Every structure is written in structure tokens, then in C-alpha cells.
Amino acid sequence: MSLSVLVLYDIRSESQKRVAILDHVRFLDHAPEGAVRLSYLNMAERPAFDPRWLEHDVIVLHTTLLCWRWQAHFPALAGQLDWMHRFDGVVVALPQDEYDHAHTLDDWLARLRVKVVVTVLAESHRILLYPQMHDRAFFIEGLTGYVHPERAAAAAKTCVPLEQRTHDVVYRANNLPYWFGWLGQIKSRLGTEGARVLSRGSLRTDISIRPSDTVLGDGWISFLSGSVSILGSESGSSVLDRRGEVAAHIRALLAERPGLTFEDADAFSGGELTRFHFAAIGPRHLEAIMTGTVQLLVEGSYGGHFTPWEHYIPLQRDLSDLHRVPEYLADRSMVQRIIERARADFIESGSHDYAVLARNVIDVAALFRTLEAQSATTSASASVRSPTGVPR
């Protein structure tokens, strides 16, 4: 069965045109040959409705479009999809940051009659995040990003031996606001503490959380390829913000007390900033593996994908062992072993390729279409029979 698929996405700014985002939008390009007939529609361009959109078998709501839910003018944006109420095919949603405006998302997916949700968070969180959809939709476990085989092959060609790399430790991150909780704050602290502790010695470092130092596009892969190691942590949040109320509360709190520390803000919020742990691996984790850059990661679960000392070098949650990084990196045989093991498990195995996501989504969507066709056939057959089952 070849499925006709329409992918709805929203790319409106240059900052969104990162390789990881663009690759994710086009994940179905990696579907088995002949399995899909693809159309892409950028809703940021506010296209006029075309009745042919309703003729597709599957509509995919991409992450970039589902980010509408936390925009101030969300109701107006959501109105652009009112035509979907007439669509009788399979709707697939690929949300991320599911903890952010979680119940707004849950309501929206229910209204759009979504049948398949690709979630990046553990099943144990599902009822909490999706009070309506947890038992209405079919959930597929996914990742925030995958390996693009061609990009992985190109990155491998640019890799140089560790002794020829220009930096020992690098890091880039955003200075996230308090309402992303501890998991957001550790990203900032890795930047500040990493720069403070690791710049003291002989290590060659390039560690920053300044927006002006952001590295985008192909430059990011080159940046990684020139470094022995990169600092990092789990992707995610420690806050469940059901409808944006936590962010609004923190903004008001900081307006009253501009110098408030994260710990004090958490206390004023009744522990809401450290109550949960919604974590996953992110695209940057896989990009580091692609470039043969060993990861110095704050200890965590990483969705069960990473094992410490096999796929990364662990750092304590309080960063009290940052001073040991020079010691870790001096053991080149250990560093090389971790790099090679990570590459074998995540790149060479193909286990985290975009083809995996494409197959999973297409297989489930095809199953839904088959079941719907069988149901329609059964209903048509029943309609020409008498109440006793004897043909009319």
C-alpha cells in the first residue's frame, strides 16, 4: 500500500532553519521506496485552503507546527486548521516539549482527532501529560532527532584524530528561564561553571552560553569535529506546565523580585520547578557521536539509550567533579574506546536512523487505513442484509 501523506510544518525564521530541524521535517523522505507519496506544506506562509488536502490518506502535524500552542495568538493560529475537521484519514502528531502547555496540546490533538502520537517521553508520564489522548491514540516512542545517514557519512570524513583537534572541551547552550526547572538550569550552569573551572588549567576550551556565540548550520558539525569533547545534559524540563500557568507565575515573581535565585523561585512556587523529570536525548547527543566527539554528560537516564562509561563520561549532578575532566581526557585509550562504542551502537547499527521513525509511522498509519477499509466493507455488507441476516 502506497500512502498519500501531507506534512504540515511551520518554518518562519532563520533560527529554525537548522539542519536538525529541517531533517526532522523531512523524516518521511527516509521511508521505504514506494511506500509514500509526499507533499509538504509550510503553514507559516498562511496558504489558502485547497480541497485536495483532504484527499490524502495521512496528515502529519510536525513539531514546528505543534509549537503554536504556546503562542499568545494560539486560537487564531489553530483556526488555520479548521478544515481538518472534514478530514477522514489518519492524523499523526509529532509533538516535542510535551511538558510545555501539555494540556493545551492534549485538548488540541483531541479536537483534531489525532490517531497516532509520536512521543519522546516515557510511557510512565503519559496519563499525566495526555489526560484525554492517553487512551484514545496509538502512541509510538520516538526521539527528538535521528541520524541522517548521509550527514553521518559526511561527518565521518571530516573527523580528524583527537591529537589534531583544536579544542579539548566545547559547549554551547541557551540560558533557559526558570520555568524549565532544574533540567533547564543545569544547561546554564554547565556553561558558567564549565568555563570557570576548566579555563584555569591547560585545557583548550570554547565554552559559552552567550547568544552571540551561537553556532548554526554546517558550522556546528565543523565546531564539533574540531573538539575532543563536549559538555552536555539531558534534554527536557523538570516542570509540568499544563497551560502556561507556571511560566506566567515565574514571570510575575521575577518582576516583583528581579534578583531571585532559582532555588528561591522554586521555594516560592511550592517546589513546582523541581517536581518532575521529563527527559530525553537530543539531536546534539547524536551529532557528537557522528563527529567522534566524546561527551561529558551530567548523570541521568537519557531515555535508557546511553550507558555511562560506555557511551559517555558521566559528571555528577552538582558538577563537583568538573575538575576531573582533564584527568578523564588524558586517558586517551578510554576516550577512544567510548567514541568507538558510541559510534558502533548509534551510527553503524542504524538503530537511530530516520528510516526507523519513517517505518514506524508508515506501518502504523497503513494499519489504520487497512482497518478502516475493512470496517467500511463490513458496514456496506451489513447494510444490504435484513435484520435476520438473510440477503434482501
C-alpha positions as a printed NumPy array, in Angstrom:
array([[  0.   ,   0.   ,   0.   ],
       [  1.376,   3.403,  -1.016],
       [  0.08 ,   6.164,   1.232],
       [ -0.511,   9.745,   0.187],
       [  0.9  ,  11.894,   3.014],
       [  0.653,  15.635,   3.644],
       [  3.191,  17.024,   6.138],
       [  2.167,  20.29 ,   7.806],
       [  5.004,  22.274,   9.367],
       [  5.873,  25.848,  10.349],
       [  9.258,  27.302,   9.444],
       [  9.168,  31.081,   9.611],
       [ 12.534,  32.293,  10.951],
       [ 16.201,  31.84 ,  10.105],
       [ 16.844,  30.363,  13.562],
       [ 14.524,  27.475,  12.66 ],
       [ 16.477,  26.636,   9.523],
       [ 18.914,  24.442,  11.385],
       [ 19.935,  21.171,   9.801],
       [ 18.459,  19.129,  12.676],
       [ 15.048,  20.801,  12.299],
       [ 14.929,  20.646,   8.513],
       [ 15.96 ,  16.981,   8.537],
       [ 13.23 ,  16.209,  11.065],
       [ 10.568,  17.906,   8.924],
       [ 11.531,  15.629,   6.022],
       [ 11.837,  12.398,   8.024],
       [  9.469,  10.599,   5.634],
       [ 11.992,  11.046,   2.851],
       [ 13.596,   8.002,   4.502],
       [ 10.518,   5.778,   4.148],
       [ 10.894,   2.566,   2.11 ],
       [ 10.85 ,   3.2  ,  -1.622],
       [  7.321,   3.389,  -2.989],
       [  5.698,   3.418,   0.48 ],
       [  4.594,   7.069,   0.406],
       [  3.7  ,   9.91 ,  -1.915],
       [  4.723,  13.073,  -0.101],
       [  3.519,  16.658,  -0.074],
       [  4.862,  19.366,   2.229],
       [  3.004,  22.495,   3.317],
       [  4.583,  25.355,   5.293],
       [  1.705,  26.797,   7.308],
       [  3.831,  29.832,   8.214],
       [  3.029,  31.079,   4.708],
       [ -0.711,  31.007,   5.539],
       [ -1.693,  29.117,   2.374],
       [ -5.272,  29.331,   1.137],
       [ -7.239,  26.141,   1.718],
       [ -7.098,  23.644,  -1.13 ],
       [ -9.762,  20.863,  -1.12 ],
       [ -7.114,  18.453,  -2.408],
       [ -5.546,  18.48 ,   1.055],
       [ -8.494,  16.371,   2.236],
       [ -7.773,  13.68 ,  -0.351],
       [ -4.611,  12.448,   1.385],
       [ -4.518,   9.224,   3.384],
       [ -2.398,  10.696,   6.175],
       [ -1.736,  14.17 ,   7.552],
       [  1.362,  14.639,   9.721],
       [  1.392,  17.515,  12.219],
       [  5.063,  18.312,  12.624],
       [  6.729,  19.531,  15.814],
       [  7.24 ,  23.028,  14.41 ],
       [  3.508,  23.427,  13.842],
       [  2.512,  21.997,  17.22 ],
       [  4.642,  24.715,  18.844],
       [  1.733,  27.064,  18.057],
       [  0.178,  26.011,  21.343],
       [  2.329,  28.321,  23.471],
       [  1.989,  31.37 ,  21.224],
       [ -0.067,  34.268,  22.585],
       [ -2.281,  34.209,  19.476],
       [ -2.745,  30.419,  19.521],
       [ -6.543,  30.459,  18.918],
       [ -6.081,  32.399,  15.674],
       [ -3.26 ,  30.109,  14.558],
       [ -5.239,  26.976,  15.397],
       [ -8.101,  28.342,  13.314],
       [ -5.956,  27.798,  10.222],
       [ -6.57 ,  24.065,  10.694],
       [-10.357,  24.181,  10.985],
       [-10.576,  22.454,   7.6  ],
       [ -9.085,  19.325,   9.199],
       [-12.424,  18.575,  10.873],
       [-13.532,  17.36 ,   7.431],
       [-10.534,  15.059,   7.032],
       [-11.379,  11.362,   7.494],
       [ -7.881,   9.902,   7.105],
       [ -5.175,   9.222,   9.694],
       [ -3.75 ,  12.201,  11.598],
       [ -0.273,  11.722,  13.066],
       [  1.185,  14.194,  15.589],
       [  4.888,  14.629,  16.375],
       [  4.955,  16.865,  19.458],
       [  8.066,  17.671,  21.443],
       [  8.489,  19.601,  24.699],
       [  5.313,  17.78 ,  25.714],
       [  5.574,  19.158,  29.264],
       [  5.093,  22.73 ,  27.936],
       [  1.376,  23.659,  27.662],
       [  0.756,  19.925,  27.959],
       [ -2.999,  20.036,  28.423],
       [ -3.428,  22.694,  25.748],
       [ -1.741,  20.193,  23.428],
       [ -3.928,  17.351,  24.705],
       [ -7.113,  19.354,  24.011],
       [ -5.897,  20.344,  20.551],
       [ -4.97 ,  16.818,  19.474],
       [ -8.344,  15.561,  20.68 ],
       [-10.167,  18.228,  18.628],
       [ -8.135,  17.334,  15.541],
       [ -8.983,  13.638,  16.059],
       [ -5.341,  12.602,  16.078],
       [ -4.955,   8.821,  15.912],
       [ -1.175,   8.432,  16.259],
       [  1.157,  10.349,  18.59 ],
       [  4.944,  10.072,  18.391],
       [  6.048,  10.821,  21.944],
       [  9.618,  11.465,  23.089],
       [  8.839,  10.88 ,  26.769],
       [  8.413,   7.717,  28.816],
       [  5.13 ,   5.808,  28.987],
       [  5.002,   6.449,  32.75 ],
       [  4.27 ,  10.136,  32.02 ],
       [  1.501,   9.529,  29.518],
       [ -1.645,   9.87 ,  31.647],
       [ -0.192,  12.961,  33.311],
       [  0.622,  14.668,  30.019],
       [ -2.343,  13.422,  27.973],
       [ -5.427,  13.072,  30.218],
       [ -7.676,  12.713,  27.139],
       [ -5.418,  11.248,  24.488],
       [ -3.593,   8.6  ,  26.533],
       [ -6.349,   6.043,  25.827],
       [ -7.643,   7.444,  22.516],
       [ -4.489,   7.486,  20.387],
       [ -1.844,   4.948,  19.452],
       [  1.5  ,   6.087,  20.866],
       [  4.855,   5.474,  19.2  ],
       [  8.018,   6.059,  21.213],
       [ 10.337,   8.382,  19.32 ],
       [ 13.308,  10.718,  19.681],
       [ 13.748,  14.469,  19.318],
       [ 16.136,  13.812,  16.434],
       [ 17.643,  10.952,  14.467],
       [ 20.74 ,  10.127,  12.472],
       [ 20.736,  11.182,   8.839],
       [ 22.988,   8.517,   7.244],
       [ 24.361,  10.8  ,   4.542],
       [ 25.23 ,  13.507,   7.05 ],
       [ 26.801,  10.916,   9.344],
       [ 28.963,   9.652,   6.471],
       [ 29.993,  13.206,   5.574],
       [ 30.815,  13.996,   9.211],
       [ 32.957,  10.869,   9.456],
       [ 35.045,  12.068,   6.521],
       [ 35.799,  15.373,   8.266],
       [ 36.841,  13.752,  11.537],
       [ 40.494,  14.123,  12.426],
       [ 42.488,  12.239,  15.098],
       [ 41.979,  13.529,  18.621],
       [ 45.53 ,  14.894,  18.842],
       [ 44.87 ,  17.12 ,  15.824],
       [ 41.726,  18.761,  17.191],
       [ 41.875,  22.433,  18.1  ],
       [ 39.821,  22.314,  21.323],
       [ 39.701,  19.932,  24.263],
       [ 36.261,  20.945,  25.586],
       [ 33.464,  22.904,  23.908],
       [ 29.91 ,  23.825,  24.867],
       [ 27.001,  25.915,  23.619],
       [ 23.571,  26.299,  25.177],
       [ 20.786,  28.783,  25.767],
       [ 20.374,  30.47 ,  29.126],
       [ 16.941,  28.974,  29.775],
       [ 14.358,  30.644,  32.046],
       [ 13.466,  29.238,  35.44 ],
       [ 10.21 ,  27.666,  34.238],
       [ 12.15 ,  24.855,  32.55 ],
       [ 13.189,  23.771,  36.035],
       [ 16.384,  22.09 ,  37.119],
       [ 16.93 ,  20.431,  33.75 ],
       [ 16.941,  23.876,  32.174],
       [ 19.169,  25.393,  34.825],
       [ 21.836,  22.698,  34.576],
       [ 22.4  ,  23.724,  30.951],
       [ 23.202,  27.27 ,  32.055],
       [ 25.362,  26.099,  34.932],
       [ 27.357,  23.815,  32.685],
       [ 28.264,  26.932,  30.729],
       [ 29.149,  29.146,  33.673],
       [ 30.811,  26.512,  35.866],
       [ 32.444,  24.769,  32.933],
       [ 34.051,  27.995,  31.785],
       [ 35.122,  28.926,  35.323],
       [ 36.621,  25.568,  36.312],
       [ 38.045,  24.272,  33.049],
       [ 39.619,  27.505,  31.815],
       [ 42.   ,  27.53 ,  34.776],
       [ 44.273,  24.77 ,  33.545],
       [ 45.912,  23.798,  30.3  ],
       [ 42.778,  22.631,  28.501],
       [ 41.849,  24.477,  25.318],
       [ 38.206,  25.411,  25.854],
       [ 35.437,  27.187,  23.97 ],
       [ 32.506,  27.243,  26.397],
       [ 29.72 ,  29.812,  26.154],
       [ 26.009,  30.411,  26.734],
       [ 26.048,  33.871,  25.117],
       [ 23.531,  34.174,  22.267],
       [ 26.157,  35.953,  20.168],
       [ 28.318,  32.804,  20.237],
       [ 25.614,  30.508,  18.816],
       [ 26.877,  28.192,  16.081],
       [ 24.327,  27.235,  13.419],
       [ 24.065,  25.097,  10.309],
       [ 27.025,  23.212,   8.929],
       [ 29.251,  25.271,  11.197],
       [ 28.014,  23.239,  14.161],
       [ 29.304,  19.976,  12.753],
       [ 32.659,  21.618,  11.977],
       [ 32.727,  23.003,  15.522],
       [ 32.185,  19.538,  16.979],
       [ 34.658,  17.908,  14.616],
       [ 37.399,  20.155,  15.937],
       [ 36.877,  19.224,  19.582],
       [ 37.903,  16.243,  21.668],
       [ 34.888,  16.56 ,  23.982],
       [ 31.656,  18.42 ,  24.61 ],
       [ 29.769,  19.11 ,  27.831],
       [ 26.089,  18.226,  27.944],
       [ 22.996,  17.109,  29.839],
       [ 19.599,  15.548,  29.203],
       [ 17.163,  17.414,  27.003],
       [ 13.918,  18.308,  28.732],
       [ 12.354,  20.015,  31.724],
       [ 11.589,  19.465,  35.408],
       [  8.286,  21.331,  35.186],
       [  4.793,  20.3  ,  34.088],
       [  3.266,  23.495,  32.74 ],
       [ -0.265,  22.421,  31.868],
       [ -1.471,  25.636,  30.228],
       [  1.364,  28.12 ,  30.715],
       [  0.423,  28.974,  34.288],
       [  3.853,  28.124,  35.743],
       [  5.693,  30.369,  33.279],
       [  3.214,  33.199,  33.992],
       [  3.716,  32.767,  37.747],
       [  7.516,  32.868,  37.453],
       [  7.435,  35.947,  35.211],
       [  5.279,  37.749,  37.797],
       [  7.54 ,  36.586,  40.622],
       [ 10.693,  37.862,  38.901],
       [  9.   ,  41.175,  38.11 ],
       [  8.48 ,  41.655,  41.854],
       [ 11.911,  40.256,  42.854],
       [ 14.318,  40.663,  39.903],
       [ 17.308,  39.148,  41.704],
       [ 15.529,  35.992,  42.852],
       [ 17.652,  32.83 ,  42.624],
       [ 16.333,  29.662,  41.05 ],
       [ 16.255,  27.934,  44.438],
       [ 14.201,  30.751,  45.964],
       [ 11.868,  30.816,  42.97 ],
       [ 11.321,  27.087,  43.419],
       [ 10.546,  27.608,  47.104],
       [  8.079,  30.416,  46.318],
       [  6.456,  28.068,  43.772],
       [  5.955,  25.203,  46.195],
       [  8.631,  23.029,  44.568],
       [  6.981,  23.122,  41.123],
       [ 10.333,  23.802,  39.426],
       [ 11.87 ,  20.538,  40.573],
       [  8.816,  18.287,  40.907],
       [  9.138,  16.27 ,  37.686],
       [ 11.754,  14.815,  35.361],
       [ 10.764,  14.893,  31.703],
       [ 13.997,  13.982,  29.952],
       [ 15.221,  12.564,  26.663],
       [ 18.268,  12.521,  24.428],
       [ 18.525,  15.357,  21.924],
       [ 19.903,  15.812,  18.406],
       [ 23.158,  17.202,  19.767],
       [ 23.907,  13.953,  21.534],
       [ 23.746,  12.088,  18.249],
       [ 25.662,  14.8  ,  16.388],
       [ 28.543,  14.469,  18.848],
       [ 28.642,  10.733,  18.207],
       [ 28.667,  11.397,  14.457],
       [ 31.756,  13.597,  14.768],
       [ 33.659,  11.31 ,  17.132],
       [ 33.446,  13.822,  19.975],
       [ 33.32 ,  12.239,  23.421],
       [ 30.504,  13.538,  25.611],
       [ 30.924,  14.729,  29.199],
       [ 27.324,  14.411,  30.343],
       [ 25.593,  15.18 ,  33.623],
       [ 24.418,  11.854,  35.032],
       [ 20.875,  10.928,  34.055],
       [ 18.694,   8.291,  32.427],
       [ 18.919,   9.566,  28.807],
       [ 15.798,   7.6  ,  27.976],
       [ 17.655,   4.341,  28.524],
       [ 19.733,   4.905,  25.385],
       [ 23.086,   5.853,  26.926],
       [ 25.195,   3.909,  29.418],
       [ 27.855,   5.797,  31.431],
       [ 31.461,   4.896,  30.692],
       [ 30.282,   3.071,  27.556],
       [ 28.677,   5.909,  25.582],
       [ 29.725,   8.95 ,  27.613],
       [ 31.811,  10.146,  30.566],
       [ 29.444,  10.964,  33.46 ],
       [ 29.568,  14.124,  35.571],
       [ 27.872,  14.49 ,  38.945],
       [ 24.623,  16.457,  39.066],
       [ 26.168,  19.181,  41.236],
       [ 29.158,  19.47 ,  38.833],
       [ 31.532,  18.988,  41.763],
       [ 33.778,  16.739,  39.669],
       [ 34.345,  19.167,  36.792],
       [ 37.934,  19.494,  37.995],
       [ 38.461,  15.848,  36.996],
       [ 37.767,  16.476,  33.31 ],
       [ 41.487,  16.963,  32.475],
       [ 42.173,  13.597,  34.103],
       [ 39.435,  11.909,  32.093],
       [ 40.565,  13.403,  28.795],
       [ 44.193,  12.48 ,  29.477],
       [ 43.198,   8.82 ,  29.304],
       [ 43.115,   8.746,  25.506],
       [ 42.577,   4.991,  25.29 ],
       [ 39.391,   5.293,  27.381],
       [ 38.196,   8.292,  25.376],
       [ 38.787,   6.479,  22.086],
       [ 37.03 ,   3.361,  23.358],
       [ 33.91 ,   5.376,  24.323],
       [ 33.894,   7.179,  20.97 ],
       [ 34.114,   3.909,  19.04 ],
       [ 31.482,   2.147,  21.171],
       [ 29.027,   5.034,  20.762],
       [ 29.572,   5.129,  17.022],
       [ 29.039,   1.383,  16.693],
       [ 25.842,   1.412,  18.781],
       [ 24.189,   4.547,  17.38 ],
       [ 25.583,   5.172,  13.894],
       [ 26.846,   1.945,  12.361],
       [ 23.951,  -0.127,  13.737],
       [ 21.339,   2.064,  12.02 ],
       [ 19.215,   1.798,  15.179],
       [ 18.738,   5.573,  15.426],
       [ 18.395,   6.43 ,  11.729],
       [ 15.496,   8.496,  10.374],
       [ 14.422,   5.37 ,   8.492],
       [ 13.366,   3.861,  11.846],
       [ 10.951,   6.71 ,  12.566],
       [  9.66 ,   6.701,   8.982],
       [  8.945,   2.946,   9.025],
       [  7.219,   3.094,  12.404],
       [  4.903,   5.937,  11.389],
       [  4.095,   4.478,   7.961],
       [  3.459,   0.974,   9.337],
       [  1.   ,   2.237,  11.961],
       [ -0.729,   4.616,   9.54 ],
       [ -1.072,   1.817,   6.959],
       [ -2.574,  -0.453,   9.612],
       [ -5.166,   2.195,  10.486],
       [ -6.076,   2.634,   6.822],
       [ -6.444,  -1.135,   6.365],
       [ -8.685,  -1.448,   9.421],
       [-10.805,   1.493,   8.24 ],
       [-11.2  ,  -0.093,   4.792],
       [-12.242,  -3.414,   6.357],
       [-14.732,  -1.635,   8.615],
       [-16.22 ,   0.211,   5.651],
       [-16.569,  -3.05 ,   3.722],
       [-18.252,  -4.75 ,   6.68 ],
       [-20.669,  -1.829,   7.111],
       [-21.549,  -1.824,   3.42 ],
       [-22.204,  -5.554,   3.508],
       [-24.401,  -5.263,   6.584],
       [-26.474,  -2.51 ,   5.007],
       [-27.802,  -4.872,   2.304],
       [-28.897,  -7.598,   4.704],
       [-32.181,  -7.988,   6.518],
       [-32.34 ,  -7.954,  10.324],
       [-32.197, -11.764,  10.26 ],
       [-29.057, -11.793,   8.197],
       [-30.793, -13.015,   5.011],
       [-29.786, -11.016,   1.907],
       [-32.567,  -8.756,   0.623]])
